[in-house]
Amino acid sequence: MSTNAKRAIVGLIGGLGFIFLLAGAIGHVYATTTGVIIMFGCWLVAGVLAKFWGLKKEKPE
């Protein structure tokens, strides 16, 4: 799998966590605290995947 594909997967999982937060806070689908817990879970999974795949943040020049 290419590096760009790995970055895309990690970014999508992180974005999905933010969507869960918004669904709880704005959409009243479930409690906001539940959305925060799910968001941190998604971000944790994204961080573990990024570390496992050896992805590093790009430094602006």
HTML snippet that shows the backbone in 3Dmol.js (N, CA, C, O; Angstrom):
<script src="https://3Dmol.org/build/3Dmol-min.js"></script>
<div id="view" style="width:600px;height:400px;position:relative"></div>
<script>
const pdb = `
ATOM      1  N   MET A   1       0.840  -1.162   0.000  1.00  0.00           N
ATOM      2  CA  MET A   1       0.000   0.000   0.000  1.00  0.00           C
ATOM      3  C   MET A   1       0.894   1.236   0.000  1.00  0.00           C
ATOM      4  O   MET A   1       1.907   1.285   0.698  1.00  0.00           O
ATOM      5  N   SER A   2       0.508   2.224  -0.786  1.00  0.00           N
ATOM      6  CA  SER A   2       1.340   3.420  -0.899  1.00  0.00           C
ATOM      7  C   SER A   2       1.186   4.318   0.327  1.00  0.00           C
ATOM      8  O   SER A   2       0.238   4.185   1.102  1.00  0.00           O
ATOM      9  N   THR A   3       2.124   5.217   0.479  1.00  0.00           N
ATOM     10  CA  THR A   3       2.100   6.144   1.611  1.00  0.00           C
ATOM     11  C   THR A   3       0.892   7.063   1.541  1.00  0.00           C
ATOM     12  O   THR A   3       0.287   7.371   2.568  1.00  0.00           O
ATOM     13  N   ASN A   4       0.534   7.502   0.343  1.00  0.00           N
ATOM     14  CA  ASN A   4      -0.625   8.383   0.204  1.00  0.00           C
ATOM     15  C   ASN A   4      -1.913   7.670   0.594  1.00  0.00           C
ATOM     16  O   ASN A   4      -2.796   8.282   1.195  1.00  0.00           O
ATOM     17  N   ALA A   5      -2.034   6.406   0.269  1.00  0.00           N
ATOM     18  CA  ALA A   5      -3.223   5.643   0.652  1.00  0.00           C
ATOM     19  C   ALA A   5      -3.295   5.482   2.165  1.00  0.00           C
ATOM     20  O   ALA A   5      -4.373   5.567   2.752  1.00  0.00           O
ATOM     21  N   LYS A   6      -2.153   5.252   2.791  1.00  0.00           N
ATOM     22  CA  LYS A   6      -2.125   5.131   4.250  1.00  0.00           C
ATOM     23  C   LYS A   6      -2.522   6.445   4.904  1.00  0.00           C
ATOM     24  O   LYS A   6      -3.287   6.452   5.868  1.00  0.00           O
ATOM     25  N   ARG A   7      -2.011   7.553   4.389  1.00  0.00           N
ATOM     26  CA  ARG A   7      -2.373   8.867   4.939  1.00  0.00           C
ATOM     27  C   ARG A   7      -3.858   9.151   4.739  1.00  0.00           C
ATOM     28  O   ARG A   7      -4.496   9.751   5.605  1.00  0.00           O
ATOM     29  N   ALA A   8      -4.405   8.731   3.621  1.00  0.00           N
ATOM     30  CA  ALA A   8      -5.824   8.936   3.366  1.00  0.00           C
ATOM     31  C   ALA A   8      -6.680   8.149   4.360  1.00  0.00           C
ATOM     32  O   ALA A   8      -7.675   8.670   4.863  1.00  0.00           O
ATOM     33  N   ILE A   9      -6.309   6.923   4.644  1.00  0.00           N
ATOM     34  CA  ILE A   9      -7.058   6.098   5.590  1.00  0.00           C
ATOM     35  C   ILE A   9      -7.011   6.704   6.984  1.00  0.00           C
ATOM     36  O   ILE A   9      -8.032   6.780   7.668  1.00  0.00           O
ATOM     37  N   VAL A  10      -5.830   7.134   7.406  1.00  0.00           N
ATOM     38  CA  VAL A  10      -5.684   7.748   8.731  1.00  0.00           C
ATOM     39  C   VAL A  10      -6.490   9.047   8.795  1.00  0.00           C
ATOM     40  O   VAL A  10      -7.140   9.322   9.804  1.00  0.00           O
ATOM     41  N   GLY A  11      -6.451   9.836   7.738  1.00  0.00           N
ATOM     42  CA  GLY A  11      -7.224  11.084   7.701  1.00  0.00           C
ATOM     43  C   GLY A  11      -8.723  10.841   7.726  1.00  0.00           C
ATOM     44  O   GLY A  11      -9.460  11.582   8.376  1.00  0.00           O
ATOM     45  N   LEU A  12      -9.179   9.819   7.032  1.00  0.00           N
ATOM     46  CA  LEU A  12     -10.607   9.497   7.027  1.00  0.00           C
ATOM     47  C   LEU A  12     -11.081   9.032   8.400  1.00  0.00           C
ATOM     48  O   LEU A  12     -12.169   9.405   8.838  1.00  0.00           O
ATOM     49  N   ILE A  13     -10.287   8.234   9.070  1.00  0.00           N
ATOM     50  CA  ILE A  13     -10.672   7.778  10.410  1.00  0.00           C
ATOM     51  C   ILE A  13     -10.707   8.965  11.372  1.00  0.00           C
ATOM     52  O   ILE A  13     -11.614   9.059  12.199  1.00  0.00           O
ATOM     53  N   GLY A  14      -9.742   9.863  11.274  1.00  0.00           N
ATOM     54  CA  GLY A  14      -9.746  11.064  12.110  1.00  0.00           C
ATOM     55  C   GLY A  14     -10.940  11.962  11.820  1.00  0.00           C
ATOM     56  O   GLY A  14     -11.552  12.501  12.741  1.00  0.00           O
ATOM     57  N   GLY A  15     -11.271  12.123  10.550  1.00  0.00           N
ATOM     58  CA  GLY A  15     -12.431  12.920  10.161  1.00  0.00           C
ATOM     59  C   GLY A  15     -13.736  12.283  10.604  1.00  0.00           C
ATOM     60  O   GLY A  15     -14.685  12.978  10.967  1.00  0.00           O
ATOM     61  N   LEU A  16     -13.778  10.972  10.574  1.00  0.00           N
ATOM     62  CA  LEU A  16     -14.963  10.256  11.038  1.00  0.00           C
ATOM     63  C   LEU A  16     -15.200  10.513  12.520  1.00  0.00           C
ATOM     64  O   LEU A  16     -16.347  10.634  12.950  1.00  0.00           O
ATOM     65  N   GLY A  17     -14.142  10.597  13.297  1.00  0.00           N
ATOM     66  CA  GLY A  17     -14.268  10.931  14.713  1.00  0.00           C
ATOM     67  C   GLY A  17     -14.881  12.307  14.910  1.00  0.00           C
ATOM     68  O   GLY A  17     -15.719  12.498  15.792  1.00  0.00           O
ATOM     69  N   PHE A  18     -14.465  13.266  14.092  1.00  0.00           N
ATOM     70  CA  PHE A  18     -15.035  14.610  14.182  1.00  0.00           C
ATOM     71  C   PHE A  18     -16.514  14.603  13.800  1.00  0.00           C
ATOM     72  O   PHE A  18     -17.309  15.323  14.404  1.00  0.00           O
ATOM     73  N   ILE A  19     -16.888  13.809  12.816  1.00  0.00           N
ATOM     74  CA  ILE A  19     -18.291  13.705  12.415  1.00  0.00           C
ATOM     75  C   ILE A  19     -19.129  13.111  13.541  1.00  0.00           C
ATOM     76  O   ILE A  19     -20.258  13.546  13.769  1.00  0.00           O
ATOM     77  N   PHE A  20     -18.584  12.116  14.251  1.00  0.00           N
ATOM     78  CA  PHE A  20     -19.295  11.557  15.403  1.00  0.00           C
ATOM     79  C   PHE A  20     -19.513  12.623  16.473  1.00  0.00           C
ATOM     80  O   PHE A  20     -20.574  12.674  17.095  1.00  0.00           O
ATOM     81  N   LEU A  21     -18.513  13.473  16.687  1.00  0.00           N
ATOM     82  CA  LEU A  21     -18.660  14.548  17.653  1.00  0.00           C
ATOM     83  C   LEU A  21     -19.776  15.498  17.238  1.00  0.00           C
ATOM     84  O   LEU A  21     -20.613  15.871  18.060  1.00  0.00           O
ATOM     85  N   LEU A  22     -19.793  15.887  15.978  1.00  0.00           N
ATOM     86  CA  LEU A  22     -20.830  16.796  15.495  1.00  0.00           C
ATOM     87  C   LEU A  22     -22.218  16.167  15.548  1.00  0.00           C
ATOM     88  O   LEU A  22     -23.200  16.852  15.836  1.00  0.00           O
ATOM     89  N   ALA A  23     -22.306  14.874  15.272  1.00  0.00           N
ATOM     90  CA  ALA A  23     -23.601  14.199  15.315  1.00  0.00           C
ATOM     91  C   ALA A  23     -24.173  14.210  16.722  1.00  0.00           C
ATOM     92  O   ALA A  23     -25.387  14.313  16.899  1.00  0.00           O
ATOM     93  N   GLY A  24     -23.321  14.106  17.710  1.00  0.00           N
ATOM     94  CA  GLY A  24     -23.795  14.145  19.088  1.00  0.00           C
ATOM     95  C   GLY A  24     -24.099  15.553  19.555  1.00  0.00           C
ATOM     96  O   GLY A  24     -25.080  15.774  20.265  1.00  0.00           O
ATOM     97  N   ALA A  25     -23.268  16.511  19.166  1.00  0.00           N
ATOM     98  CA  ALA A  25     -23.420  17.875  19.663  1.00  0.00           C
ATOM     99  C   ALA A  25     -24.508  18.647  18.932  1.00  0.00           C
ATOM    100  O   ALA A  25     -25.290  19.358  19.564  1.00  0.00           O
ATOM    101  N   ILE A  26     -24.569  18.520  17.622  1.00  0.00           N
ATOM    102  CA  ILE A  26     -25.511  19.315  16.838  1.00  0.00           C
ATOM    103  C   ILE A  26     -26.748  18.516  16.463  1.00  0.00           C
ATOM    104  O   ILE A  26     -27.867  19.024  16.533  1.00  0.00           O
ATOM    105  N   GLY A  27     -26.547  17.267  16.064  1.00  0.00           N
ATOM    106  CA  GLY A  27     -27.660  16.475  15.559  1.00  0.00           C
ATOM    107  C   GLY A  27     -28.512  15.835  16.624  1.00  0.00           C
ATOM    108  O   GLY A  27     -29.593  15.328  16.325  1.00  0.00           O
ATOM    109  N   HIS A  28     -28.052  15.844  17.867  1.00  0.00           N
ATOM    110  CA  HIS A  28     -28.779  15.235  18.978  1.00  0.00           C
ATOM    111  C   HIS A  28     -29.133  13.778  18.690  1.00  0.00           C
ATOM    112  O   HIS A  28     -30.195  13.299  19.089  1.00  0.00           O
ATOM    113  N   VAL A  29     -28.243  13.082  17.998  1.00  0.00           N
ATOM    114  CA  VAL A  29     -28.431  11.659  17.730  1.00  0.00           C
ATOM    115  C   VAL A  29     -28.203  10.866  19.009  1.00  0.00           C
ATOM    116  O   VAL A  29     -28.887   9.877  19.271  1.00  0.00           O
ATOM    117  N   TYR A  30     -27.245  11.305  19.792  1.00  0.00           N
ATOM    118  CA  TYR A  30     -26.921  10.723  21.092  1.00  0.00           C
ATOM    119  C   TYR A  30     -26.299  11.829  21.928  1.00  0.00           C
ATOM    120  O   TYR A  30     -26.131  12.950  21.448  1.00  0.00           O
ATOM    121  N   ALA A  31     -25.961  11.530  23.153  1.00  0.00           N
ATOM    122  CA  ALA A  31     -25.412  12.547  24.052  1.00  0.00           C
ATOM    123  C   ALA A  31     -24.057  13.043  23.544  1.00  0.00           C
ATOM    124  O   ALA A  31     -23.309  12.304  22.905  1.00  0.00           O
ATOM    125  N   THR A  32     -23.766  14.284  23.836  1.00  0.00           N
ATOM    126  CA  THR A  32     -22.503  14.877  23.398  1.00  0.00           C
ATOM    127  C   THR A  32     -21.314  14.153  24.012  1.00  0.00           C
ATOM    128  O   THR A  32     -20.285  13.985  23.358  1.00  0.00           O
ATOM    129  N   THR A  33     -21.446  13.725  25.256  1.00  0.00           N
ATOM    130  CA  THR A  33     -20.330  13.016  25.886  1.00  0.00           C
ATOM    131  C   THR A  33     -20.042  11.699  25.179  1.00  0.00           C
ATOM    132  O   THR A  33     -18.888  11.281  25.092  1.00  0.00           O
ATOM    133  N   THR A  34     -21.077  11.049  24.677  1.00  0.00           N
ATOM    134  CA  THR A  34     -20.871   9.829  23.894  1.00  0.00           C
ATOM    135  C   THR A  34     -20.113  10.147  22.611  1.00  0.00           C
ATOM    136  O   THR A  34     -19.229   9.392  22.208  1.00  0.00           O
ATOM    137  N   GLY A  35     -20.455  11.258  21.971  1.00  0.00           N
ATOM    138  CA  GLY A  35     -19.742  11.686  20.769  1.00  0.00           C
ATOM    139  C   GLY A  35     -18.284  11.978  21.038  1.00  0.00           C
ATOM    140  O   GLY A  35     -17.424  11.657  20.218  1.00  0.00           O
ATOM    141  N   VAL A  36     -17.995  12.585  22.179  1.00  0.00           N
ATOM    142  CA  VAL A  36     -16.604  12.886  22.540  1.00  0.00           C
ATOM    143  C   VAL A  36     -15.831  11.594  22.773  1.00  0.00           C
ATOM    144  O   VAL A  36     -14.683  11.469  22.345  1.00  0.00           O
ATOM    145  N   ILE A  37     -16.451  10.643  23.444  1.00  0.00           N
ATOM    146  CA  ILE A  37     -15.781   9.363  23.705  1.00  0.00           C
ATOM    147  C   ILE A  37     -15.497   8.630  22.399  1.00  0.00           C
ATOM    148  O   ILE A  37     -14.405   8.092  22.215  1.00  0.00           O
ATOM    149  N   ILE A  38     -16.471   8.605  21.494  1.00  0.00           N
ATOM    150  CA  ILE A  38     -16.271   7.944  20.196  1.00  0.00           C
ATOM    151  C   ILE A  38     -15.199   8.675  19.392  1.00  0.00           C
ATOM    152  O   ILE A  38     -14.382   8.039  18.726  1.00  0.00           O
ATOM    153  N   MET A  39     -15.197  10.022  19.452  1.00  0.00           N
ATOM    154  CA  MET A  39     -14.200  10.803  18.731  1.00  0.00           C
ATOM    155  C   MET A  39     -12.786  10.464  19.202  1.00  0.00           C
ATOM    156  O   MET A  39     -11.891  10.236  18.388  1.00  0.00           O
ATOM    157  N   PHE A  40     -12.593  10.431  20.527  1.00  0.00           N
ATOM    158  CA  PHE A  40     -11.265  10.094  21.035  1.00  0.00           C
ATOM    159  C   PHE A  40     -10.874   8.665  20.665  1.00  0.00           C
ATOM    160  O   PHE A  40      -9.700   8.385  20.424  1.00  0.00           O
ATOM    161  N   GLY A  41     -11.843   7.773  20.620  1.00  0.00           N
ATOM    162  CA  GLY A  41     -11.563   6.402  20.191  1.00  0.00           C
ATOM    163  C   GLY A  41     -11.097   6.345  18.748  1.00  0.00           C
ATOM    164  O   GLY A  41     -10.138   5.643  18.428  1.00  0.00           O
ATOM    165  N   CYS A  42     -11.776   7.085  17.871  1.00  0.00           N
ATOM    166  CA  CYS A  42     -11.371   7.127  16.461  1.00  0.00           C
ATOM    167  C   CYS A  42      -9.993   7.744  16.309  1.00  0.00           C
ATOM    168  O   CYS A  42      -9.172   7.263  15.529  1.00  0.00           O
ATOM    169  N   TRP A  43      -9.740   8.813  17.058  1.00  0.00           N
ATOM    170  CA  TRP A  43      -8.437   9.455  16.970  1.00  0.00           C
ATOM    171  C   TRP A  43      -7.346   8.562  17.511  1.00  0.00           C
ATOM    172  O   TRP A  43      -6.223   8.580  17.008  1.00  0.00           O
ATOM    173  N   LEU A  44      -7.655   7.786  18.522  1.00  0.00           N
ATOM    174  CA  LEU A  44      -6.685   6.836  19.062  1.00  0.00           C
ATOM    175  C   LEU A  44      -6.345   5.777  18.015  1.00  0.00           C
ATOM    176  O   LEU A  44      -5.175   5.451  17.814  1.00  0.00           O
ATOM    177  N   VAL A  45      -7.363   5.244  17.354  1.00  0.00           N
ATOM    178  CA  VAL A  45      -7.137   4.245  16.305  1.00  0.00           C
ATOM    179  C   VAL A  45      -6.323   4.850  15.162  1.00  0.00           C
ATOM    180  O   VAL A  45      -5.411   4.204  14.645  1.00  0.00           O
ATOM    181  N   ALA A  46      -6.642   6.079  14.765  1.00  0.00           N
ATOM    182  CA  ALA A  46      -5.900   6.737  13.687  1.00  0.00           C
ATOM    183  C   ALA A  46      -4.440   6.959  14.090  1.00  0.00           C
ATOM    184  O   ALA A  46      -3.537   6.773  13.274  1.00  0.00           O
ATOM    185  N   GLY A  47      -4.211   7.350  15.325  1.00  0.00           N
ATOM    186  CA  GLY A  47      -2.841   7.553  15.791  1.00  0.00           C
ATOM    187  C   GLY A  47      -2.045   6.273  15.850  1.00  0.00           C
ATOM    188  O   GLY A  47      -0.866   6.250  15.496  1.00  0.00           O
ATOM    189  N   VAL A  48      -2.689   5.199  16.300  1.00  0.00           N
ATOM    190  CA  VAL A  48      -2.002   3.904  16.354  1.00  0.00           C
ATOM    191  C   VAL A  48      -1.665   3.422  14.949  1.00  0.00           C
ATOM    192  O   VAL A  48      -0.565   2.922  14.711  1.00  0.00           O
ATOM    193  N   LEU A  49      -2.602   3.569  14.021  1.00  0.00           N
ATOM    194  CA  LEU A  49      -2.329   3.169  12.634  1.00  0.00           C
ATOM    195  C   LEU A  49      -1.189   3.997  12.037  1.00  0.00           C
ATOM    196  O   LEU A  49      -0.312   3.456  11.364  1.00  0.00           O
ATOM    197  N   ALA A  50      -1.204   5.304  12.282  1.00  0.00           N
ATOM    198  CA  ALA A  50      -0.147   6.160  11.745  1.00  0.00           C
ATOM    199  C   ALA A  50       1.210   5.760  12.306  1.00  0.00           C
ATOM    200  O   ALA A  50       2.200   5.732  11.576  1.00  0.00           O
ATOM    201  N   LYS A  51       1.261   5.454  13.586  1.00  0.00           N
ATOM    202  CA  LYS A  51       2.523   5.032  14.203  1.00  0.00           C
ATOM    203  C   LYS A  51       2.957   3.674  13.656  1.00  0.00           C
ATOM    204  O   LYS A  51       4.136   3.461  13.376  1.00  0.00           O
ATOM    205  N   PHE A  52       1.999   2.757  13.506  1.00  0.00           N
ATOM    206  CA  PHE A  52       2.301   1.416  13.016  1.00  0.00           C
ATOM    207  C   PHE A  52       2.817   1.460  11.581  1.00  0.00           C
ATOM    208  O   PHE A  52       3.736   0.722  11.226  1.00  0.00           O
ATOM    209  N   TRP A  53       2.227   2.327  10.756  1.00  0.00           N
ATOM    210  CA  TRP A  53       2.632   2.434   9.359  1.00  0.00           C
ATOM    211  C   TRP A  53       3.834   3.350   9.170  1.00  0.00           C
ATOM    212  O   TRP A  53       4.335   3.470   8.052  1.00  0.00           O
ATOM    213  N   GLY A  54       4.305   3.990  10.213  1.00  0.00           N
ATOM    214  CA  GLY A  54       5.485   4.848  10.109  1.00  0.00           C
ATOM    215  C   GLY A  54       5.222   6.165   9.431  1.00  0.00           C
ATOM    216  O   GLY A  54       6.120   6.710   8.789  1.00  0.00           O
ATOM    217  N   LEU A  55       4.020   6.701   9.549  1.00  0.00           N
ATOM    218  CA  LEU A  55       3.700   7.983   8.931  1.00  0.00           C
ATOM    219  C   LEU A  55       4.143   9.101   9.856  1.00  0.00           C
ATOM    220  O   LEU A  55       3.975   9.022  11.073  1.00  0.00           O
ATOM    221  N   LYS A  56       4.709  10.143   9.265  1.00  0.00           N
ATOM    222  CA  LYS A  56       5.142  11.292  10.026  1.00  0.00           C
ATOM    223  C   LYS A  56       4.470  12.536   9.455  1.00  0.00           C
ATOM    224  O   LYS A  56       4.142  12.586   8.270  1.00  0.00           O
ATOM    225  N   LYS A  57       4.271  13.535  10.305  1.00  0.00           N
ATOM    226  CA  LYS A  57       3.672  14.786   9.845  1.00  0.00           C
ATOM    227  C   LYS A  57       4.648  15.502   8.920  1.00  0.00           C
ATOM    228  O   LYS A  57       5.859  15.507   9.137  1.00  0.00           O
ATOM    229  N   GLU A  58       4.077  16.105   7.882  1.00  0.00           N
ATOM    230  CA  GLU A  58       4.907  16.846   6.946  1.00  0.00           C
ATOM    231  C   GLU A  58       5.269  18.188   7.565  1.00  0.00           C
ATOM    232  O   GLU A  58       4.417  18.882   8.119  1.00  0.00           O
ATOM    233  N   LYS A  59       6.547  18.542   7.461  1.00  0.00           N
ATOM    234  CA  LYS A  59       7.009  19.813   7.984  1.00  0.00           C
ATOM    235  C   LYS A  59       6.933  20.859   6.873  1.00  0.00           C
ATOM    236  O   LYS A  59       7.493  20.663   5.794  1.00  0.00           O
ATOM    237  N   PRO A  60       6.242  21.969   7.134  1.00  0.00           N
ATOM    238  CA  PRO A  60       6.190  23.025   6.101  1.00  0.00           C
ATOM    239  C   PRO A  60       7.558  23.680   5.938  1.00  0.00           C
ATOM    240  O   PRO A  60       8.303  23.861   6.901  1.00  0.00           O
ATOM    241  N   GLU A  61       7.857  24.021   4.720  1.00  0.00           N
ATOM    242  CA  GLU A  61       9.166  24.632   4.442  1.00  0.00           C
ATOM    243  C   GLU A  61       9.074  26.115   4.364  1.00  0.00           C
ATOM    244  O   GLU A  61      10.081  26.786   4.137  1.00  0.00           O
TER     245      GLU A  61
END
`;
const viewer = $3Dmol.createViewer("view");
viewer.addModel(pdb, "pdb");
viewer.setStyle({}, {cartoon: {color: "spectrum"}});
viewer.zoomTo();
viewer.render();
</script>
